[in-house]
């Protein structure tokens, strides 16, 4: 009877010691690195004009949809908005920058 209890207790100790290690070793889900997540929204679009002149800025999507046009004064730090909504960075946006004098 004593040998039976010793065997059960030793198995219980092994399970109690191994269970936390096994739980920690479980794989954690990662964010997908495929193209499906490439179009997800990122942070707000912020522009700093460190030139001496005003700069005109226009932003386009990759399917030639114009998202907006802005005039940024010298030394101005702006967060781009369109119709009161903050524009968020996407990898398929294209920005065209030019001097206002052009």
C-alpha positions in Angstrom: 0.0 0.0 0.0 2.9 2.3 0.9 4.5 1.8 -2.6 1.2 2.5 -4.3 0.9 5.9 -2.4 4.5 6.8 -3.2 4.0 6.1 -6.9 0.8 8.2 -7.0 2.5 11.1 -5.1 5.5 11.0 -7.3 3.3 11.2 -10.5 1.3 14.1 -8.9 4.6 16.0 -8.2 5.8 15.5 -11.8 2.5 16.7 -13.2 2.5 19.8 -10.9 6.0 20.7 -11.9 5.6 20.1 -15.6 2.2 21.6 -16.1 3.3 25.3 -15.7 6.2 24.7 -18.1 3.9 23.2 -20.7 1.4 26.0 -20.4 4.2 28.6 -20.9 5.6 26.8 -23.9 2.3 27.0 -25.8 2.6 28.9 -29.1 1.1 32.4 -29.1 -0.9 33.7 -32.1 1.0 36.3 -34.1 -0.3 39.0 -36.4 -0.4 37.9 -40.0 2.5 39.1 -42.1 0.8 38.5 -45.4 -0.6 41.1 -47.9 -4.0 40.8 -46.3 -2.9 43.0 -43.4 -1.0 45.4 -45.5 -4.0 47.7 -46.0 -4.9 48.1 -42.4 -5.1 51.6 -40.9 -2.1 53.0 -39.1 -1.6 56.2 -37.1 -2.8 59.7 -38.0 -1.1 61.5 -41.0 1.1 64.3 -39.6 3.0 66.8 -41.8 5.8 69.2 -40.6 6.7 72.0 -43.1 10.3 72.8 -42.4 10.8 74.7 -45.6 10.8 78.5 -45.9 7.8 78.6 -48.3 4.2 77.4 -48.2 3.8 73.9 -49.6 0.8 72.5 -51.4 0.2 68.8 -50.5 -2.2 66.4 -52.2 -2.8 62.8 -51.3 -4.1 60.1 -53.7 -5.0 56.4 -53.2 -3.5 53.8 -55.5 -6.7 53.6 -57.5 -6.4 57.4 -58.4 -8.9 58.6 -55.9 -8.0 62.1 -54.6 -8.2 62.0 -50.8 -7.6 65.7 -50.2 -5.4 68.8 -50.9 -3.8 71.1 -48.2 -1.7 74.2 -48.0 0.9 74.0 -45.2 2.6 77.2 -44.1 6.3 77.4 -43.1 7.0 76.0 -39.7 3.5 74.5 -39.4 2.9 71.1 -37.9 -0.5 69.7 -39.0 -2.4 66.5 -38.7 -4.3 65.9 -42.0 -8.1 65.8 -41.9 -10.8 65.6 -44.5 -14.4 66.5 -43.8 -13.6 66.6 -40.0 -12.1 63.1 -40.0 -8.5 62.3 -39.3 -6.7 60.7 -42.2 -4.9 57.5 -41.2 -1.8 56.2 -42.9 -2.2 53.4 -45.4 0.6 51.9 -47.5 -1.3 52.5 -50.8 -1.5 56.3 -50.3 0.7 58.5 -52.5 1.6 62.1 -51.6 2.5 64.8 -54.0 4.3 67.8 -52.6 5.1 71.0 -54.5 5.9 74.6 -53.8 3.0 76.9 -53.8 4.8 79.2 -56.2 5.0 76.5 -59.0 
